[in-house]
Amino acid sequence: MHLKVSYEDRPDNIAVVRVAGDGQGGVLDAASAPALRSALLEVITGGRIVLVVDLSAVVDIHKAGLRVLLGGLKRVQIHGGTLTLVVTSQHIREILADTRMNANTRLDKAFRIHDTVASAVAELAADYAETSVEQRRAALVERAGGNVIAGGYSYEHVSEHVTVVTLVGELDVYIAPDLRKFLVDLVNHGRVFLALDMTEVDYIESTGLGLLVGCLKRVRNDNGSLALVVPQESVRKIFRINGLVKVLPIFDTVDPAVEFLGREVLGAHA
């Protein structure tokens, strides 16, 4: 079913993204989710990071739609923003309650959920009047040691040779170009032992897989190494299906990935 996505800017610096059906109620699925993703990316790259997504015309939502919403939430959060949902369908509320962001957080707890756009906007306006985007952004930068880059990713040089890059959201055709440039810059500056922490990555497309393979080739050309941190079984499955578990070392947490790279450093300098 075709869905129309539009957005409007409000004077309180809150953008409202509306997902409209055909009058009978729409379904946010693999066919319609790309339109929402495109709209969210356009809004976010335009500097609007306090968002209300109006799903009141949507009667059902599939995994593809959930991934887009969660990716949008993570992209704005790292800049000090947030994404709030307007949901009138009890069915969708039940889906959000039954779906987990991670092992500890259900989606209905990850998102603020309202019955109307007016109530969502009012709450956000009050919250951001109390603690501004700039204050929230500053707190995030401080926690990341000052190393937050424009695309919403963060990095940390954990040793003389090893760098951990933390990724968020979806690794897709929209995000890959900026991330590729950043990784190339790291390698060009001699940071060729890289751990990519994908703990907060919900989905990866073929473009993202190609980016990782290209990064692996680049660091190996400079006698470096690449390790991935992928605890989610759903994302690991993508690597298995594409045969990449044979060439990309994958770990559940950051520490063993860093330890692996430390041994690779010793081998390269032996």
Phi, psi and omega per residue, in radians:
M1 nan 2.360 -3.099
H2 -1.308 2.348 3.055
L3 -2.109 2.453 3.090
K4 -1.839 2.243 -3.130
V5 -1.990 2.273 3.100
S6 -2.427 2.940 3.101
Y7 -2.583 2.742 3.113
E8 -2.413 2.508 3.067
D9 -1.604 2.438 3.084
R10 -1.911 2.738 -3.115
P11 -1.143 -0.267 3.140
D12 -1.578 0.312 3.108
N13 1.164 0.403 3.058
I14 -1.908 2.284 3.093
A15 -1.787 2.358 3.112
V16 -1.872 2.072 3.109
V17 -1.793 2.123 -3.064
R18 -1.902 2.290 3.070
V19 -1.891 1.942 -3.044
A20 -1.888 2.415 3.083
G21 -1.660 -2.723 -3.096
D22 -1.833 0.321 -3.124
G23 1.741 -0.368 3.122
Q24 -1.761 -0.047 -3.070
G25 1.674 2.319 -3.060
G26 -1.844 2.973 3.105
V27 -2.091 2.217 3.101
L28 -1.643 1.718 -3.037
D29 -2.288 -2.887 -3.085
A30 -1.072 -0.507 -3.129
A31 -1.370 -0.617 -3.046
S32 -1.754 -0.342 -3.097
A33 -1.052 -0.632 3.133
P34 -1.004 -0.569 3.113
A35 -1.144 -0.684 3.098
L36 -1.204 -0.726 3.113
R37 -1.027 -0.800 -3.131
S38 -1.063 -0.754 3.141
A39 -1.131 -0.757 3.141
L40 -1.102 -0.755 3.139
L41 -1.130 -0.674 3.108
E42 -1.103 -0.743 3.127
V43 -1.154 -0.802 -3.065
I44 -1.190 -0.784 3.131
T45 -1.173 -0.350 3.050
G46 -1.421 0.029 3.048
G47 1.660 0.114 -3.137
R48 -1.745 1.971 -2.977
I49 -2.178 0.087 2.996
V50 -1.932 1.840 -2.886
L51 -2.152 2.530 2.930
V52 -2.059 2.128 3.077
V53 -1.815 2.008 -3.082
D54 -1.552 1.852 3.133
L55 -1.830 0.355 -3.062
S56 -1.143 -0.345 3.105
A57 -1.647 0.060 -3.106
V58 -1.784 2.295 -3.097
V59 -1.875 -0.231 3.107
D60 -2.657 2.659 -3.121
I61 -2.489 2.341 -3.133
H62 -1.811 3.126 -3.075
K63 -1.022 -0.658 -3.129
A64 -1.068 -0.711 3.103
G65 -1.174 -0.704 3.107
L66 -1.095 -0.700 3.134
R67 -1.089 -0.724 -3.139
V68 -1.108 -0.786 3.141
L69 -1.108 -0.770 -3.126
L70 -1.179 -0.684 3.074
G71 -1.086 -0.718 3.097
G72 -1.106 -0.728 3.118
L73 -1.037 -0.831 -3.099
K74 -1.159 -0.626 -3.126
R75 -1.166 -0.661 -3.135
V76 -1.418 -0.555 -3.127
Q77 -1.063 -0.674 -3.086
I78 -1.217 -0.239 3.064
H79 -1.769 0.093 -3.122
G80 1.621 0.132 3.141
G81 -1.761 -2.934 3.091
T82 -2.744 2.955 3.131
L83 -2.357 2.091 -3.110
T84 -1.930 2.529 -3.114
L85 -1.865 2.531 2.934
V86 -1.915 1.995 -3.054
V87 -2.265 2.158 3.094
T88 -1.898 -0.250 -3.124
S89 -1.453 2.162 3.073
Q90 -1.130 -0.567 3.114
H91 -1.073 -0.778 3.139
I92 -1.187 -0.675 3.083
R93 -1.041 -0.673 3.122
E94 -1.186 -0.649 3.086
I95 -1.101 -0.778 3.124
L96 -1.095 -0.632 3.134
A97 -1.249 -0.475 -3.087
D98 -1.622 -0.114 -3.079
T99 -1.916 2.374 -3.074
R100 -1.856 2.434 3.025
M101 -1.270 -0.675 3.049
N102 -2.686 -2.889 -3.055
A103 -1.115 -0.408 -3.007
N104 -1.987 -0.229 -2.978
T105 -2.179 2.064 3.021
R106 -1.341 2.696 -3.116
L107 -1.129 -0.523 3.118
D108 -1.262 -0.193 3.026
K109 -1.717 -0.470 3.117
A110 -1.253 -0.656 3.128
F111 -1.758 2.513 2.862
R112 -1.375 2.366 -3.079
I113 -2.166 2.263 -3.131
H114 -2.174 2.833 3.086
D115 -1.487 -0.469 -3.084
T116 -2.384 2.732 3.067
V117 -1.123 -0.680 -3.096
A118 -1.049 -0.777 -3.120
S119 -1.214 -0.635 3.106
A120 -1.117 -0.801 -3.138
V121 -1.121 -0.737 -3.127
A122 -1.076 -0.769 -3.134
E123 -1.148 -0.764 -3.141
L124 -1.126 -0.728 3.133
A125 -1.058 -0.725 3.125
A126 -1.175 -0.747 -3.125
D127 -1.103 -0.787 -3.065
Y128 -1.419 -0.251 2.963
A129 -1.261 -0.541 -3.141
E130 -1.408 -0.769 3.113
T131 -2.309 1.935 -2.998
S132 -1.298 2.901 3.051
V133 -0.999 -0.746 -3.111
E134 -1.084 -0.715 3.118
Q135 -1.163 -0.723 3.121
R136 -1.168 -0.716 3.112
R137 -1.093 -0.766 -3.141
A138 -1.067 -0.689 3.126
A139 -1.144 -0.671 3.121
L140 -1.166 -0.754 3.136
V141 -1.089 -0.710 3.125
E142 -1.093 -0.744 -3.138
R143 -1.167 -0.517 -3.140
A144 -1.568 0.152 3.132
G145 1.252 0.368 3.106
G146 1.509 -0.018 -3.004
N147 -1.838 1.125 3.047
V148 -1.953 2.164 -3.089
I149 -1.738 2.942 -2.928
A150 -1.019 -0.600 -3.078
G151 -1.283 -0.033 -3.126
G152 1.688 0.048 3.098
Y153 -1.635 2.779 3.082
S154 -2.216 2.792 -3.136
Y155 -2.550 2.753 3.130
E156 -2.579 2.251 3.029
H157 -1.454 1.760 -3.015
V158 -1.468 -0.213 3.060
S159 -2.727 -3.074 -3.137
E160 -1.044 -0.518 -3.041
H161 -2.046 -0.458 -2.972
V162 -1.749 2.333 3.091
T163 -2.143 2.343 3.056
V164 -1.815 2.170 3.090
V165 -1.926 2.149 -3.118
T166 -1.743 2.206 -3.113
L167 -1.907 2.673 3.134
V168 -2.350 2.710 2.989
G169 1.381 -2.325 -3.115
E170 -1.940 2.381 3.075
L171 -1.689 1.609 -2.996
D172 -2.311 -3.002 -3.062
V173 -1.115 -0.416 -3.125
Y174 -1.369 -0.601 -3.048
I175 -1.651 -0.522 -3.000
A176 -0.954 -0.757 -3.087
P177 -1.036 -0.783 3.139
D178 -1.166 -0.713 3.135
L179 -1.162 -0.705 3.117
R180 -1.037 -0.801 3.137
K181 -1.058 -0.745 -3.131
F182 -1.110 -0.784 -3.131
L183 -1.141 -0.683 3.084
V184 -1.076 -0.729 3.110
D185 -1.080 -0.721 3.097
L186 -1.035 -0.849 -3.117
V187 -1.095 -0.726 -3.140
N188 -1.112 -0.402 3.088
H189 -1.662 0.258 3.028
G190 1.514 0.113 3.113
R191 -1.586 1.519 -2.999
V192 -1.928 0.108 3.021
F193 -2.005 1.704 -2.950
L194 -2.050 2.317 2.965
A195 -1.916 2.076 3.121
L196 -1.711 1.915 -3.121
D197 -1.489 1.860 -3.093
M198 -1.838 0.441 -3.141
T199 -1.003 -0.619 -3.104
E200 -1.746 0.302 3.072
V201 -1.643 2.195 -3.063
D202 -1.658 -0.404 -3.033
Y203 -2.816 2.584 3.118
I204 -2.379 2.276 3.127
E205 -1.662 3.068 -3.123
S206 -1.060 -0.594 3.100
T207 -1.081 -0.715 3.113
G208 -1.167 -0.694 3.092
L209 -1.083 -0.741 3.108
G210 -1.092 -0.665 3.097
L211 -1.068 -0.761 -3.108
L212 -1.176 -0.715 3.099
V213 -1.117 -0.728 3.108
G214 -1.091 -0.694 3.108
C215 -1.125 -0.729 3.116
L216 -1.029 -0.812 3.137
K217 -1.086 -0.691 -3.092
R218 -1.152 -0.811 -3.116
V219 -1.205 -0.612 3.107
R220 -1.145 -0.607 3.088
N221 -1.067 -0.455 3.110
D222 -1.828 0.429 3.118
N223 1.073 0.517 3.108
G224 -1.811 -2.891 -3.109
S225 -2.675 2.733 -3.131
L226 -2.243 2.375 3.062
A227 -2.285 2.543 3.138
L228 -1.984 2.538 3.021
V229 -1.960 1.889 -3.048
V230 -2.374 1.557 -3.137
P231 -1.394 -0.367 -3.045
Q232 -1.375 2.209 3.137
E233 -1.093 -0.615 -3.114
S234 -1.110 -0.625 3.120
V235 -1.391 -0.684 3.091
R236 -1.026 -0.638 -3.133
K237 -1.044 -0.626 3.117
I238 -1.099 -0.715 3.116
F239 -1.165 -0.686 -3.139
R240 -1.145 -0.799 -3.119
I241 -1.012 -0.632 -3.102
N242 -1.611 0.128 3.072
G243 1.221 0.330 -3.045
L244 -1.533 -0.197 3.103
V245 -1.163 -0.284 3.132
K246 -1.394 -0.370 -3.071
V247 -2.046 -0.316 -3.118
L248 -1.981 2.005 3.085
P249 -1.186 2.230 -3.052
I250 -2.141 2.355 -3.100
F251 -2.217 2.804 3.132
D252 -1.403 -0.549 -3.095
T253 -2.379 2.971 -3.044
V254 -1.238 -0.735 -3.008
D255 -0.977 -0.883 3.122
P256 -1.132 -0.513 3.076
A257 -1.143 -0.750 3.121
V258 -1.159 -0.694 3.100
E259 -1.089 -0.730 3.086
F260 -1.025 -0.814 -3.130
L261 -1.151 -0.599 3.079
G262 -1.052 -0.720 3.085
R263 -1.169 -0.628 3.097
E264 -1.128 -0.659 3.090
V265 -1.078 -0.806 3.139
L266 -1.052 -0.731 3.131
G267 -1.127 -0.679 -3.123
A268 -1.223 -0.444 -3.100
H269 -1.840 0.185 -3.135
A270 -1.279 nan nan
